[in-house]
Amino acid sequence: MAESAPNEVETEGDEPPEIDLTELTLKERIALATVQRPAMGFLLVVLSLFAFTFLIALAMLDPVIGGLFILGMLAFLAIGTVVFLGLRRVNMA
């Protein structure tokens, strides 16, 4: 009978270094989240495309209401950006 290979024991040198998520950029965080849960990433893309298609159809059907939705969305994005940048400055200080 052939001898079985000895069990390899992990040493401290074999362990991957721990990654601090604060060191990652936003693109790297998105890529990491997509790799960890690809189904969730796919679902978010599909829902975003559906919402965008709905917005285009609404704008074609009734331009005034579609324009109000677009303005509301832009205002929401602007407020979110200001809050994000404000919180980022607070955390950096």
C-alpha atoms as a printed R data frame, in Angstrom:
   type eleno elety resid chain resno       x      y       z
1  ATOM     1    CA   MET     A     1   0.000  0.000   0.000
2  ATOM     2    CA   ALA     A     2   1.152  3.451  -0.777
3  ATOM     3    CA   GLU     A     3   1.720  5.778   2.118
4  ATOM     4    CA   SER     A     4  -0.727  8.613   2.435
5  ATOM     5    CA   ALA     A     5   0.616 12.136   2.262
6  ATOM     6    CA   PRO     A     6   0.933 13.892   5.608
7  ATOM     7    CA   ASN     A     7  -1.798 16.368   6.431
8  ATOM     8    CA   GLU     A     8  -0.748 19.887   5.671
9  ATOM     9    CA   VAL     A     9  -1.074 22.140   8.679
10 ATOM    10    CA   GLU     A    10  -1.686 25.818   8.064
11 ATOM    11    CA   THR     A    11   0.883 28.058   9.609
12 ATOM    12    CA   GLU     A    12   0.624 31.733  10.306
13 ATOM    13    CA   GLY     A    13   2.530 32.474   7.100
14 ATOM    14    CA   ASP     A    14  -0.132 30.757   4.962
15 ATOM    15    CA   GLU     A    15  -3.035 32.891   6.178
16 ATOM    16    CA   PRO     A    16  -4.093 35.685   3.827
17 ATOM    17    CA   PRO     A    17  -3.674 39.166   5.235
18 ATOM    18    CA   GLU     A    18  -6.794 40.752   6.665
19 ATOM    19    CA   ILE     A    19  -8.222 43.514   4.498
20 ATOM    20    CA   ASP     A    20  -9.611 46.646   6.055
21 ATOM    21    CA   LEU     A    21 -12.648 47.707   4.014
22 ATOM    22    CA   THR     A    22 -11.932 51.366   4.704
23 ATOM    23    CA   GLU     A    23  -8.807 51.065   2.554
24 ATOM    24    CA   LEU     A    24 -10.835 50.036  -0.525
25 ATOM    25    CA   THR     A    25 -12.146 52.494  -3.080
26 ATOM    26    CA   LEU     A    26 -15.827 52.589  -3.983
27 ATOM    27    CA   LYS     A    27 -15.182 50.658  -7.207
28 ATOM    28    CA   GLU     A    28 -13.293 47.970  -5.287
29 ATOM    29    CA   ARG     A    29 -16.101 47.715  -2.723
30 ATOM    30    CA   ILE     A    30 -18.686 47.268  -5.490
31 ATOM    31    CA   ALA     A    31 -16.533 44.618  -7.161
32 ATOM    32    CA   LEU     A    32 -16.084 42.803  -3.842
33 ATOM    33    CA   ALA     A    33 -19.813 42.865  -3.104
34 ATOM    34    CA   THR     A    34 -20.554 41.587  -6.621
35 ATOM    35    CA   VAL     A    35 -18.140 38.695  -6.209
36 ATOM    36    CA   GLN     A    36 -19.561 37.770  -2.813
37 ATOM    37    CA   ARG     A    37 -23.231 37.891  -3.904
38 ATOM    38    CA   PRO     A    38 -23.510 37.855  -7.715
39 ATOM    39    CA   ALA     A    39 -27.251 37.130  -7.693
40 ATOM    40    CA   MET     A    40 -27.903 40.297  -5.681
41 ATOM    41    CA   GLY     A    41 -25.795 42.360  -8.094
42 ATOM    42    CA   PHE     A    42 -27.672 40.934 -11.069
43 ATOM    43    CA   LEU     A    43 -31.006 41.640  -9.387
44 ATOM    44    CA   LEU     A    44 -30.017 45.258  -8.701
45 ATOM    45    CA   VAL     A    45 -28.983 45.768 -12.327
46 ATOM    46    CA   VAL     A    46 -32.251 44.278 -13.627
47 ATOM    47    CA   LEU     A    47 -34.372 46.367 -11.239
48 ATOM    48    CA   SER     A    48 -32.444 49.522 -12.132
49 ATOM    49    CA   LEU     A    49 -32.972 48.904 -15.840
50 ATOM    50    CA   PHE     A    50 -36.667 48.248 -15.248
51 ATOM    51    CA   ALA     A    51 -37.002 51.500 -13.289
52 ATOM    52    CA   PHE     A    52 -35.164 53.418 -16.018
53 ATOM    53    CA   THR     A    53 -37.429 51.900 -18.684
54 ATOM    54    CA   PHE     A    54 -40.494 52.822 -16.635
55 ATOM    55    CA   LEU     A    55 -39.231 56.400 -16.336
56 ATOM    56    CA   ILE     A    56 -38.707 56.670 -20.104
57 ATOM    57    CA   ALA     A    57 -42.180 55.250 -20.794
58 ATOM    58    CA   LEU     A    58 -43.709 57.684 -18.302
59 ATOM    59    CA   ALA     A    59 -41.897 60.602 -19.912
60 ATOM    60    CA   MET     A    60 -43.195 59.554 -23.339
61 ATOM    61    CA   LEU     A    61 -46.752 59.083 -22.105
62 ATOM    62    CA   ASP     A    62 -46.994 62.282 -20.079
63 ATOM    63    CA   PRO     A    63 -43.944 64.566 -20.373
64 ATOM    64    CA   VAL     A    64 -44.963 66.835 -17.473
65 ATOM    65    CA   ILE     A    65 -45.227 64.009 -14.936
66 ATOM    66    CA   GLY     A    66 -42.097 62.348 -16.369
67 ATOM    67    CA   GLY     A    67 -40.228 65.654 -16.031
68 ATOM    68    CA   LEU     A    68 -41.366 66.003 -12.426
69 ATOM    69    CA   PHE     A    69 -40.150 62.479 -11.677
70 ATOM    70    CA   ILE     A    70 -36.788 63.261 -13.270
71 ATOM    71    CA   LEU     A    71 -36.466 66.543 -11.338
72 ATOM    72    CA   GLY     A    72 -37.409 64.770  -8.117
73 ATOM    73    CA   MET     A    73 -34.827 62.071  -8.796
74 ATOM    74    CA   LEU     A    74 -32.130 64.673  -9.511
75 ATOM    75    CA   ALA     A    75 -33.012 66.563  -6.320
76 ATOM    76    CA   PHE     A    76 -32.864 63.303  -4.342
77 ATOM    77    CA   LEU     A    77 -29.456 62.484  -5.854
78 ATOM    78    CA   ALA     A    78 -28.175 65.991  -5.099
79 ATOM    79    CA   ILE     A    79 -29.304 65.792  -1.463
80 ATOM    80    CA   GLY     A    80 -27.786 62.319  -1.138
81 ATOM    81    CA   THR     A    81 -24.495 63.537  -2.601
82 ATOM    82    CA   VAL     A    82 -24.333 66.485  -0.201
83 ATOM    83    CA   VAL     A    83 -25.063 64.227   2.784
84 ATOM    84    CA   PHE     A    84 -22.494 61.661   1.614
85 ATOM    85    CA   LEU     A    85 -19.782 64.263   1.143
86 ATOM    86    CA   GLY     A    86 -20.624 65.863   4.490
87 ATOM    87    CA   LEU     A    87 -20.402 62.551   6.316
88 ATOM    88    CA   ARG     A    88 -17.173 61.735   4.501
89 ATOM    89    CA   ARG     A    89 -15.606 65.001   5.652
90 ATOM    90    CA   VAL     A    90 -16.729 64.357   9.237
91 ATOM    91    CA   ASN     A    91 -15.173 60.878   9.186
92 ATOM    92    CA   MET     A    92 -11.912 62.185   7.687
93 ATOM    93    CA   ALA     A    93 -11.520 64.895  10.311
